[in-house]
Amino acid sequence: MEGLISSRIIHFRPYSSQGSTLLFPLQTSSKRRISYGQIRMMGPFTSSNSKVGSVKPLTASSLGRFDNTLPSKEVLDIWQKADAVCFDVDSTVCVDEGIDELAEFCGAGKVVAEWTARAMGGSVPFEEALAARLNLFKPSLSTVNEFLQKNPPRLSPGIKELVQKLKESGKTVYLISGGFRQMINPVASILGVPTENIFANQLVFSASGEFAGFDVNEPTSRSGGKPTAVELLRKAHGYKTVVMIGDGATDLEARKPGCADMFICYGGVQLREAVSSKADWLVFNFKDLINSLE
């Protein structure tokens, strides 16, 4: 998920096609220019309620601009022996930024994007940024429900296969996101990730279904939430080795003592150079991670 820091960002905006919909139940560094192929939406769906984006592979010359696209022996060892793997959702597991898509659906996409752009110019606590953006369009329960009906999850290519491979290898998969459980639960269902393995925010509604804020007790509702979530699950289950995979600054934050042992930056949707340059491993295709487990 996008971190509120000032950094050079390369966006990949997928082209989408109209497909069938299903009602989801609501549940509680270098400055040189880098050229990439387009991301486009392709059928068929991998599930009745998901679409998968297709990313044109990068050329060898493009990959050569980064010095962390080829993992070291130590990095591979950590990846292969990990007990648990934690994924960011927006722009990692899925090709969208959830709050931006919901705001666009509510007719407030431009103003929310402008506020986000201003926030990225300085240091803004996550909880403040989240509250400010939500208050700009205040989504109701019925609106969120309608959004989910018309916008099935759009998965990043290869993520379903990677999650399956991780589970077959005996690793536990978690989704840790600053997004909303109402939008992440359908994604988790597709991937076979149990709801208890989700750390995310919760939209709160009044008895009449009007927007009433978000649950401030969720670890991911505030700055430093992802490291806290990783630390909590690590202590609860006694994991020896934990890996965090994501695209943003909040994901990178989880890479510290007592939290994640390694951070893998996924640059297949958005590439944030301030983040990717500090990653233990930078990947643009989840197949690289799948192949390294075989």
N, C-alpha and C positions, 0 to 999 in steps of 0.2 A: 504494500500500500504506500501511497505517496507520502513522503516525509515532509514536514513543513520547514524546509531549509532551502537556502538559495543555492542552486546547482544547475548545471547544464543538463537538460533532459531532452531525449529524443523520443518522440511519441510515435506509436504505431496505431493508427485508427482503423479497425477492421471494417470491411464492407459487409453489410448484412443483407440477408434475403428473408422474405416473409415465410414463416413456416408454421406448422401446427402448434397449438398452445395447450397447456394443461393447467388446471387450477391447482396451486400448491397450498396446502394447509398452513396457516400461520402458527408457528410454534415459538412457546416461550423458550583530472589527469590529462589525457591527451586532448588538445584543442583542435585537432585535425577533423575535418568533416568525415563522417562515416556514412556510407551508403548501404541501405538495406532494401530488400524486396518488399513488395506490399504484403499485407495480411488480408486474406479474403475469407469469407465464410463459405464453407463447402458442405454439401450433403453427401451421404445421408447422415442423419443424426446418429450418435452413438447410443442414444437413449431416446425414448419418446419425449423427454423433456430437457434435452440438451442439444447444443450445437457445438461443433468443434472448429476453431480457427485453423487455417492452414498457413504456415509461415515458410516462405521461400528460404532455403538454407543460405547461410553466409558463405562467401567464397573464402578460400584459404588466405588470400591477401588481406581480407577484412579481419579475419581472426588473428592474423599476425600482428595487428596493432596493439594487442593486449598481451601482457606477460603472465596472466593467470588463467588463461583458457585451457592450458594443459596442466592437469593436476600433478602435484609432486607425489612421491611414494607415500609420504606421511599423510597427505590429504586423502589419498585413495584408501589408506588403511583406516582412517577415521570414518570415512563414508561407509566402507564395507562392514565395519564392526559396530556401527551405530545401533543402539537399542531402540531409539525413537527418532522420528523425522517430523519436524514441524513445518508446515507450509503457510505462508501468507496466502490470502485469497485474491484480492483485487490486483490485477495485472500480473498475477503469477499462476494460480490455479485457473482463474478466469481471465479473459482478455479485457474485461471492463473494470472501471472504478465505480463501485456500486453507488456511492452517494451522488456522484456526478450524473449517473444514468437516471437515478430516481428523481433528482432535481430537474433534469431535462424533461422527464415525463410529466412533471408537475408544472412545467412552463417557467422554471426558474434556473435553467441551465446556465445562462449567460451571467446572471448576477452572482450565482454561487461560484462559477469559475473565476470571475473577477475578484471576489473576496479571497478565494484561495490563492490567486496570484499575488494579492497584496500581502497576505499572511506569509507567503514564501520569501518575502523580502527581509524578514527578520525572525526573531525567535518568538514563537507563539506556542503556549502550552496546548497539547493535543485536545484536552477537554474544552478549552476555550474555543478553539477552531471548530470542533465538532458542534458545539452548542450554537455558535454563531451561524454556521451554514444551515443547520436544521431549522433554525428560527426564521430563516429567509423564505422557507416554503412550507414548513409545518405539515408534513404528510399525514393524512388521516388513515385510519385502519382500512377503510374501503379503498382509498387510493393505493395504498401499498398492496392490497389484495389484487386490485386491477392491474397494477404494474407487474406483479408476479405472473398473472394470467397471460399477459401479452409479451412478456420478456423472459423466456426460458433461459437457464444458465448457458453462457457461451464459454465452453472450456478451452483452455490452451491445448494445442495439439500434443499428444503424448502423455498428458497428465493422468488419464485414466489407466493407461498401461503401466506407468511408473508406480502409481499407488498400489496396483495389483502386484507388481513385482516386489515392492517393499514388503507387503503383507506376506507374500510367499516366502520371503527371506527371513520371516520372523520378526520384522520390525513393526513397531506401533506407529501409526500415522495420526497426527494432530493437525487441526486447522486453527491458526491463531491470527485473528483479524481485527482491525479497527472498524470493520464494517458491521452489518446488522445480522443477528441470528435469523430474522425473518427471511433474509435473502440468501443466507449461507446454508440453512438447513436443507433446501433442495439440492444444493451442490454436494453436500455431505452424503445425502441419500444416493445420488448417482455414483459417488466414489466408494460407497460402502464404509464410510467413516461414521462411527456411532456418535450420537449427539453429546455424550459425555466427554468426547474428545475434541469438543469445540470450545475455544475461548473467543468470544466476540461480544459486541455490544447488543443491547436489547432496546428496541423502541418501546416507549410506554404510551398507552392510550387511556383516555378517560372512559367512563362507563358508556358514554354515548359514541365512542369511537374516534373522538378528536385527539389530535396530537398533544401529548402531555410531557414530552421530553424523552430522556433515555436513562437507563439504569446506571447510576454513578457508582454502584458497587462492583460492577464488572471491572476486572484488572485492565482490560484494554480500553476503558473509557477515559483514561488519563495518560499523560506522558510517562514513559517508562513502563507501559503496560505489558509489552511483549516480553521483555526480560523477566518481569514479575511472573507472567504466566508460565514461562519455561522453567523458572526456578520452582514454582509451585508443583508442576507435574513431575519434575525431577525428584523433588523431596518425597512426594506422595508415592512414587513407584520405584524409587531407588535406581533409576537408570544410570548406567556408568558413562554412556556416550550419547549425546544428543546433537542433532544437526538441525540448523534453521535454514530454510530456503525462502527467498523473497526478492523483491526488487527495490525496496525503499530503505530510508534511513532508520525507520522504526524496526525493521527487520535486522539491520546491521547492529542495532543497539543490543540485541539479544546475544551477541557474541562477546561474552565476558565471563570471568570466573564464576562458577556456580550456576551458570545458565547454559547457553549452547557452546559446545566445544568447537564448532566450525560453522561458518556462514557461507552458503552457496548463493551467489547472485544470479537470478534468472533474468536475462536481458532480452528475452524473446518478444516482449510486448513494449516495454519502455526501458531505455537504458539511461540510468543516472550515473554519470561518470564519477561523481563524488562518492557514490556507494560502490559501484563496480570495481573501482580501483583499490578498495580496501577489502574486497572479498577474498576468501581463501581459494575460491574457485568460481570462475565466471562461465556460465553456460548459456547458449542460445537455443538449445534443443534438448528436450527432456530425454531423447534417445541416448544422449551421451551418458546420462546417469543410469539409465536402464542397462546399457551395454557394460558399464563398469561393475555391475553387480553379478555379471555372468562369468 
